Amino acid sequence: MKAGIIGASGYTGYELIKILSKHKKVSLEVLNSRIYAGKKVKTLYKEFKNNNLKFKNASLDEINKLDVVFLATPNGKALELVPKLKCKVIDLSADYRFKSSKVYEKVYGFKHNNIKSAYGLPELFKEKIKKSKLVGNPGCYVTASLLVSLPIDKFAKNIIFDCKSGYSGAGSIPSYVNNPKNYNDNIIPYKISNHRHKYEMQQYLKAKVSFTPHVIPTFRGLMSTAHILLKKKISAKKVKDMYKKYYKNSPFVKIVNKIPEIKDVQNTNYCMIGGFEIDENNQLVIVSVIDNLLKGASGQAVQNMNIMFGFEETEGLM
Ligand SMILES: NC(=O)c1ccc[n+]([C@@H]2O[C@H](COP(=O)([O-])OP(=O)(O)OC[C@H]3O[C@@H](n4cnc5c(N)ncnc54)[C@H](OP(=O)(O)O)[C@@H]3O)[C@@H](O)[C@H]2O)c1
């Protein structure tokens, strides 16, 4: 099957190249980069030294000969490209993550084209993803936060997600939060009450959501600590059993008997969920961790591709 990546020179693009160049069912045909067009991938990434893959600035005709294209580009680019594409599309940006184009327009400020997509969280929408030509891959904070809260949502009054992410979450284009001068020996809270991912999370949760992200001085990995105010008394054991049941057919979600750490999942496509403590105020605390570049982006995108094409869900990701 022929695959391509637009935005192949960025952080998530690099992860996609690593996964797809080893994927048994995929031939990587287009690695689009405007800046590195004509250069071999090995000039940018030493680990590809025995590989002759090249970046190019591909035409629409070349992209349309593919079976699937991954859009690893900034918000707004997919809105422009998708109406012109004939192949299946997995968009890593926020452009096709919203049920309502009005909400997307309010949160992101781009006019939406109303093309319908499946929300690419396989643990929730596998059947929809299977039938879809266009998948909007979820945000990284959203993936960790939805996975840690979906099974308990109906018992929750409100949920506070206290999240930390490695600085690769901000992409490779220089910004305040991915500048080593700012994140070294530091923790940077930002958009403490109205980050855009909050509106994406709220689409799939009945409980009211509050969300604060922080950038920490590590390259990759993301933690969502959920503080869940419960509507009624329930034991921590019962909650944990509910989670095990909810995720029994989800190969990348692990319910663990410890408080998970970022190191447990770096460089993997797993989401690890643990903690499960309830305090005297009937507040449940659960921690989930993912690698923002894999389960939070490129790994999940390949998981979605596997589902869309009827491959083994875990192919290329173990
Ligand atoms: N980083 C994460 O943890 C993460 C997690 C989840 C989702 N995402 C989303 O995934 C997307 C990519 O993120 P990233 O972190 O990989 O970003 P990045 O490192 O900044 O890379 C983005 C790439 O897009 C290409 N690009 C930029 N503008 C373009 C345009 N107008 N047309 C075509 N290509 C363009 C650039 O390549 P050239 O300049 O070489 O063409 C660049 O390498 C973003 O929408 C981001 O929000 C990222």
The ligand as a Gaussian input file, in Angstrom:
#p B3LYP/6-31G(d) Opt

LIG

0 1
 N        4.282000      17.584000      18.472000
 C        3.320000      16.901000      19.065000
 O        3.499000      16.304000      20.147000
 C        1.964000      16.807000      18.423000
 C        1.005000      15.967000      19.020000
 C       -0.262000      15.866000      18.434000
 C       -0.561000      16.589000      17.302000
 N        0.383000      17.417000      16.765000
 C       -0.011000      18.157000      15.551000
 O        0.657000      17.566000      14.433000
 C        0.979000      18.566000      13.456000
 C        2.501000      18.525000      13.208000
 O        3.158000      18.759000      14.444000
 P        4.739000      18.744000      14.608000
 O        5.005000      18.800000      16.056000
 O        5.309000      17.630000      13.790000
 O        5.095000      20.141000      13.945000
 P        6.487000      20.666000      13.362000
 O        7.618000      19.916000      13.989000
 O        6.450000      22.130000      13.518000
 O        6.419000      20.252000      11.820000
 C        5.428000      20.712000      10.945000
 C        5.900000      20.466000       9.531000
 O        4.907000      20.927000       8.632000
 C        5.526000      21.440000       7.453000
 N        4.762000      22.619000       7.056000
 C        4.602000      23.785000       7.725000
 N        3.789000      24.624000       7.049000
 C        3.435000      23.960000       5.916000
 C        2.641000      24.301000       4.787000
 N        2.013000      25.479000       4.711000
 N        2.532000      23.384000       3.784000
 C        3.141000      22.174000       3.853000
 N        3.918000      21.804000       4.885000
 C        4.054000      22.682000       5.906000
 C        6.955000      21.811000       7.823000
 O        7.830000      21.153000       6.905000
 P        8.624000      21.926000       5.721000
 O        8.783000      23.355000       6.160000
 O        9.906000      21.178000       5.620000
 O        7.743000      21.769000       4.527000
 C        7.164000      21.216000       9.217000
 O        8.229000      20.315000       9.249000
 C        0.511000      19.909000      14.062000
 O       -0.745000      20.237000      13.575000
 C        0.436000      19.612000      15.569000
 O       -0.481000      20.427000      16.240000
 C        1.642000      17.516000      17.272000

